[in-house]
Amino acid sequence: MKTSYNMISIIVFCLFLLTTHAAYASPNHGYAVDLLKGEGNVTGVKLAYQYHPEGAQNFVGDARFYLESSINLWHYRHDQQSQSNLVLAVSPVVQFPAFSLYNTPFYVEAGIGFSLLDERYFADKNLSTHYQFEDRIGLVADFGETNVALRIIHYSNAGFKSPNPGINFLTLSVAQRF
């Protein structure tokens, strides 16, 4: 990737922001760290800021809502080839109560957002556009201020330009409110 030094600087800065508590922080704010496993030899990490607006909670039954902005770093390695991709994303997310297990509530989560990819050609795929949709569905275990989620995330341009192979990830996420 052309901007690896800048990308590392941005990630370090985001980690600094995520690990410090703002003076006026409320439980409406949170962060998440996701480990990504993509198709083939694609792996990655996602660092996210989450905002849980008070007025948007329980807007449909017991559904919860939050907005997430994130920075993703994808890495592809095949034989001697190595490639990285920096991705910025913003996504509204809704969570619906599913069930409870050992007094731990579980939620089904879904969201569709927008993302901006640094590289259109990644992991031997022509993704066609820098702009992609970020679709997600997942299962979230709620432990109070901490959530653990298993998600499937799909990036594609929704057919606006061909080819549109998309790219899929299985993610393991830990989120903390502050």
Secondary structure, 3 states (H helix, E strand, C coil): CCCHHHHHHHHHHHHHHHHCCCCCCCCCEEEEEEEEEECCCEEEEEEEEEECCHHHCCCCCCCEEEEEEEEEEEEEEECCEEEEEEEEEEEEEEEEEEEEECCEEEEEEEEEEEEEECCCEECCEECCCCEEEEEEEEEEEECCCEEEEEEEEEEECCCCCCCCCCEEEEEEEEEEEC
